[in-house]
Amino acid sequence: MNFQIIQTITFYFFIWVIKPFANVGLSFTYYTAYIAIYLTDFVLSLFVKECESRNQTVFHKLRKILNKHKPYYGVYTQATDMIIDQGYNFESHKIITEDGYILTIWRIYKDVTHPHPHPIIMQHGLLDSSWSWLINNDKKLTLPYILAEQGYDVWLANNRGNKYCIGHTKLQGVNYNQQYWDCSFDDLAKYDFKAIILYVKNVTQRAKVIYLGHSQGTTQAFAYLSNNIEFQHHLKCFIGLGPAMFISNLRSNFLQWAIKLYLFELIYYLGIPYFFVFDDGFNIKIGALCYMIPSIFRSFFFEITNQLCGFPQKNKIDLNRFGNMVAHEPGGSASKNIVQWMQFFRSKQLQYFDYGTSQNLILYGQRDPPPYPVDNLKNFIIPKYFYLGTKDVITDTDDLGKMLSKLDQTHMKVEFIDDYAHLDYVWAVDAHVKLYPSILKNIKENQN
């Protein structure tokens, strides 16, 4: 009971003190930089006539450099508006899960009377969101746009608790509600995966959907299907990018140290409810600062991304757009979900949440949490296509081999992508050349 009181105190201290102070500090930095840049720009504008007459003075060159930082492309624009600006039809749908969580899913298409029989559901990874698939926001580089251009009905899903997916039918004030954030990976697998699939089928009136998951997006599907293998009949085929069933060989140095130090468990058990779930205003200021002071902020946040996700090569990511990226990313997650991923690593298996011996005995009737029955996936017989980058430090080749041994081998293809890290499947500027043609080919083969 005393520990629960400590958790509650920490929860509200985080909500009402730490977050507001962080916002104030970030706002001070943002507005100071903003005013300094525009004040400098104004002073330099006094020299414009002289600069134009002599053309290439130092003042003129400096002013041109400063103006490159404006208008901070995509930072102040809603993510959904950027989709519409690309010329696509856009719909935002709300899905209610069996346990009352309200999920958001985005629909993108060129023509709703498309000839293709199977809608495509794209499920993001851990700490990501539906926007993750649109990072490059370019018709030639972005997979959802490429699919929509070819007439597919594309649905970008969100898991509970990310920035685009916060709501509940019964719990009030969910941002400040401990009960709302008491959700783990088990809930994503048990409720979210099923609700999303059935909702899209119902709206589109199609018999089957194509499921494309990245990282955790594949894991929650494996977990649900291991208990409900007959549910595969709702799927036409399954495509996994950086698929994860086991992560015992995770090679991120930062995450290995965080696991050894029980960092995420400390955050969770102290009562801090979520990780990287920011308000829009917070994200916007970070994104703008990446344009205003790129030598500091862009480098800093790119390094954080590296530490968490495994060092994507700089030439595969358009760093000039990094401010746009962090203005809308990450999506975030409940702390409890991240803790369960750390448990996956320690236990070397896909298992239910470990509450400790006493609580496990009450919930599971045994001292240790039971594993998901992944051996049942030997009956997962629909076509499956998996892609793994050779530089992916989250999904290791040994863990992939262990995963493949649990699956039906009859209708399965595995492809390795040279020099791809864990985010490159979605973020890389050459994915439309190295990866997406194969995905499109597999999708086309299953449109019958």
Buried (B, 14 or more C-beta within 10 A) or exposed (E): EEEEEEBEEBBEBBBEEEBEEEBEEBEEBBEEBBEEBEEEBEEBEEBEEEBEEEEEBEBBEBBEEBEEBEEBBBBEBEBBEBBEEBEBBBEEBEBBBEBEBBBBBBBBBBEEEBEBBBBBBBBBBBBBBBBBBBBBBBBEBBBBBBBBBBBBBBBBBBBBBBBBBBBBEEBEEBBEBBEBBEBBBBBBBBBBBBBBBBBBBEBBEBEBBBBBBBBBBBBBBBBBBBEEBEBBEBBBBBBBBBBBBBBBBBBBEBBEEBBEEBBBBEBBBBBBBBBBBBEEEBBBBBBBBBBBBBEEBBEBBBEEBBBBBBBBEEEBBBBEBBBBBBBBBBBBBBBBBBBBBBBBBEBBBBBBBBBEEEEBEEEBEEEEBEBBEBEBBEEBBBBBBBBBBEBBBBBBEEBBEBBBEBBBEEBBEBEEBEBBBBBBBBBBBBBBEBBBEBBBEBBEEBBE
